[in-house]
Amino acid sequence: MSSRLLSAPGLWSPWHMAALNLVWPAHCAACDSPLDANLAQSRFCHDCSASLSPITSPFCAICCEPFTGAIADDFTCPNCMGQPQHYAFAVAAFMSRGPIRAAIHHFKYGRRIALRLPLASLLLNALNDPRIAARKDWILVPVPLHPRRLREREFNQSAELANSLSSLSGLPVVNALRRLRYTSTQAALRREDRLLNLKSAFDLRWRAARHTTGRPILLIDDVLTTGSTANACAAILKHKGAAQTVAVLTVARG
């Protein structure tokens, strides 16, 4: 089955999932243990489900990094304070550790594209954040891959998540961004090096501004770590795409 077919919006409906499980019985997205019928839709076994680390208050109002302690009011963490932020806020469903980290790794590097639906379901739950739920006219914009990286990976994990979330939520997807430079992997870089690595790395696609002008945008990615990629993309969407506001929605917070 080609990656183009697998990326078609709406492919993994409950009917398709049921048929798929008859041919390839469902396994846990994290530890790969077989799942019974009651857990097949969630794609996490009991042990892995119990090990998930959902992000709960208190957390930074901008980058979503959680903090311990009795913090009753909204606050901005030291990393975001005084830094130029082009996105208004970020929302992530879970911390990138344990089962969530493993599932994203299987999806992104193991080419287990069927995991896009359960991971997108976690994004669907994150839409309940009051700052997002307050309006219904969001458009989804995935973080782009460079064409060379896309050939290497065979699919863009952010686009797969955005298309799946669109099928679940009804929000439209606009592939408004393109990546100009092939950059080294961000995961191994320090914060300062990430910023330099992404300089002039993104641009707006031709005629994309007609879809983004005056609109609120949810930038979709798998993991938010330092926020440098999200900030670079948000800058293009705000300044070239004339977006009204940009928020970031990811499965996990690194």
C-alpha positions in Angstrom: 0.0 0.0 0.0 1.5 3.3 -1.0 2.3 6.2 1.3 0.1 8.4 -0.9 -3.0 6.2 -0.2 -2.1 6.0 3.5 -2.1 9.7 3.7 -5.6 10.1 2.2 -7.9 12.0 4.7 -10.5 9.9 6.4 -8.9 6.5 5.5 -8.8 5.1 9.0 -12.5 5.2 9.9 -13.8 2.8 12.5 -14.8 0.4 9.7 -11.3 0.5 8.2 -9.8 0.0 11.7 -12.0 -3.0 12.3 -11.2 -4.6 8.9 -7.5 -3.9 9.5 -7.5 -5.6 12.9 -9.0 -8.7 11.3 -6.0 -9.0 9.0 -3.3 -7.6 11.3 -4.4 -7.9 15.0 -3.8 -4.6 16.9 -0.7 -4.3 19.0 0.2 -1.6 21.6 1.6 1.5 19.9 4.4 1.6 22.5 5.4 -1.9 23.7 4.0 -3.9 20.7 2.1 -6.3 22.9 -1.2 -7.7 21.5 -4.4 -5.8 22.3 -7.8 -7.2 23.0 -10.8 -5.8 21.2 -11.6 -3.4 24.0 -8.2 -1.6 23.7 -7.7 -1.9 19.9 -9.1 1.6 19.2 -6.9 3.3 21.9 -3.8 1.4 20.7 -2.3 1.3 24.2 -2.2 -1.7 26.5 -3.2 -1.4 30.2 0.3 -1.0 31.4 1.3 1.6 28.9 -1.9 3.5 29.4 -1.2 3.7 33.1 2.3 5.0 32.3 1.2 8.0 30.2 2.1 11.4 31.4 -0.6 13.9 30.6 0.2 17.6 30.9 -1.9 19.2 33.6 -1.8 22.6 35.3 0.3 24.4 36.2 2.1 24.9 32.9 3.6 27.8 31.0 0.9 29.8 29.3 3.1 30.1 26.1 5.2 26.9 25.7 3.1 24.5 27.8 6.0 23.3 29.8 4.6 21.9 33.1 5.9 22.9 36.5 5.4 21.6 40.0 4.2 23.6 42.9 1.2 25.6 43.9 0.8 28.1 41.0 -2.7 29.3 40.8 -2.4 32.1 38.1 -1.3 32.0 34.5 2.5 32.4 34.3 5.3 32.5 31.7 8.3 30.3 32.2 11.9 31.6 32.2 12.6 30.2 28.8 9.8 32.2 27.2 10.0 35.3 29.3 11.6 38.1 27.3 11.9 36.0 24.1 10.3 37.0 20.8 7.5 34.5 20.4 5.5 34.5 17.1 3.0 31.9 18.3 0.5 32.9 20.9 0.6 29.6 22.9 1.3 25.9 22.5 -0.9 23.0 23.6 0.5 19.4 24.0 -1.4 16.4 25.2 1.4 14.5 27.0 5.0 14.7 28.0 7.3 13.0 25.5 8.4 10.1 27.7 7.6 6.4 28.1 4.8 5.1 25.9 4.1 8.3 24.1 7.7 8.8 23.1 7.9 5.1 22.0 4.7 5.5 19.9 5.9 8.6 18.2 9.2 7.0 17.4 7.4 3.9 15.9 5.2 6.2 13.9 7.9 8.7 12.7 10.9 6.4 12.2 9.4 3.0 12.0 6.9 3.9 9.3 3.9 2.6 11.3 1.6 5.1 9.6 -1.5 3.4 11.0 -0.5 5.0 14.3 -1.5 8.4 13.0 -5.1 7.9 14.0 -4.6 7.1 17.7 -2.0 9.9 17.9 -4.4 12.3 16.2 -7.0 11.3 18.7 -4.8 12.7 21.4 -4.6 15.9 19.5 -8.4 15.9 19.3 -8.6 15.8 23.1 -6.2 18.7 23.2 -8.6 20.8 21.2 -10.7 21.1 24.4 -8.2 23.6 25.7 -10.4 26.7 26.4 -8.1 28.9 24.3 -8.7 26.7 21.3 -12.3 25.7 22.0 -13.3 29.4 22.3 -13.5 29.6 18.5 -14.4 27.2 15.7 -12.7 28.8 12.6 -9.2 27.4 13.1 -7.3 26.0 10.1 -4.7 23.3 10.5 -1.2 23.9 9.0 1.3 21.0 9.3 5.0 21.7 9.7 6.6 20.9 6.3 9.5 18.6 5.5 12.2 19.4 3.0 11.7 17.4 -0.2 14.9 15.5 0.4 13.8 14.5 3.9 10.4 13.6 2.6 12.0 11.2 0.1 14.1 9.7 2.9 11.1 9.3 5.3 8.5 8.6 2.6 5.9 10.7 4.5 5.5 13.8 6.6 4.4 12.8 10.1 3.0 16.3 10.7 0.9 16.2 7.6 -0.4 12.8 8.5 -1.4 14.0 11.9 -3.1 17.1 10.5 -5.1 15.1 7.9 -6.2 12.6 10.5 -7.1 15.4 12.9 -9.1 17.1 10.1 -11.0 13.9 9.6 -11.8 13.6 13.3 -12.6 17.3 13.9 -13.8 18.7 10.6 -11.2 21.5 10.7 -9.7 22.2 7.3 -6.0 21.6 6.4 -3.9 24.0 4.4 -0.4 23.1 3.4 0.7 26.7 3.6 4.4 26.3 4.4 7.3 24.9 2.5 10.8 24.1 3.7 13.6 25.8 1.7 16.7 24.3 3.3 17.6 20.8 4.2 18.7 21.1 7.8 20.3 18.7 10.3 18.1 17.0 12.8 17.0 19.3 15.5 16.8 16.7 18.3 20.6 16.7 18.9 21.1 20.4 18.9 21.2 23.0 21.7 18.6 25.8 21.8 21.0 28.4 20.3 22.0 26.0 17.5 18.4 25.1 16.7 17.7 28.8 16.0 20.7 29.1 13.7 19.8 25.8 12.0 16.3 27.1 11.1 17.4 30.6 9.9 15.6 31.2 6.5 14.5 27.5 6.5 10.8 28.1 5.8 8.6 30.2 3.5 5.0 30.6 2.5 3.7 28.6 -0.4 2.6 30.5 -3.5 -0.9 31.8 -3.1 -1.2 30.3 0.4 -1.9 33.8 1.9 -5.4 33.7 0.4 -6.2 30.9 2.9 -4.3 32.2 5.9 -5.0 36.0 5.8 -7.0 37.0 8.9 -7.4 33.4 10.0 -6.5 31.7 13.3 -4.0 28.8 12.6 -3.2 25.7 14.5 0.4 24.7 13.6 0.5 20.8 13.8 3.6 18.8 14.7 4.4 15.6 16.6 6.6 17.0 19.4 7.4 20.5 20.8 10.8 20.7 22.4 12.4 24.2 22.5 9.7 25.6 20.2 12.3 26.9 17.7 10.7 25.1 14.7 7.2 26.3 15.8 8.4 29.8 16.3 10.1 29.9 12.8 7.0 28.6 11.1 4.7 31.0 13.1 6.8 33.9 12.0 6.2 33.1 8.4 2.5 32.6 8.9 2.1 35.8 10.8 4.3 38.1 8.7 4.0 36.6 5.2 0.7 34.8 5.6 -1.0 37.6 7.5 -2.5 35.1 9.9 -4.6 36.6 12.7 -3.0 34.3 15.3 -0.9 31.2 15.4 -1.1 28.5 18.1 0.8 25.3 18.2 -0.8 21.8 18.7 1.5 18.8 19.3 1.0 15.3 20.6 3.9 15.6 23.1 6.0 18.2 24.9 9.7 17.3 24.9 
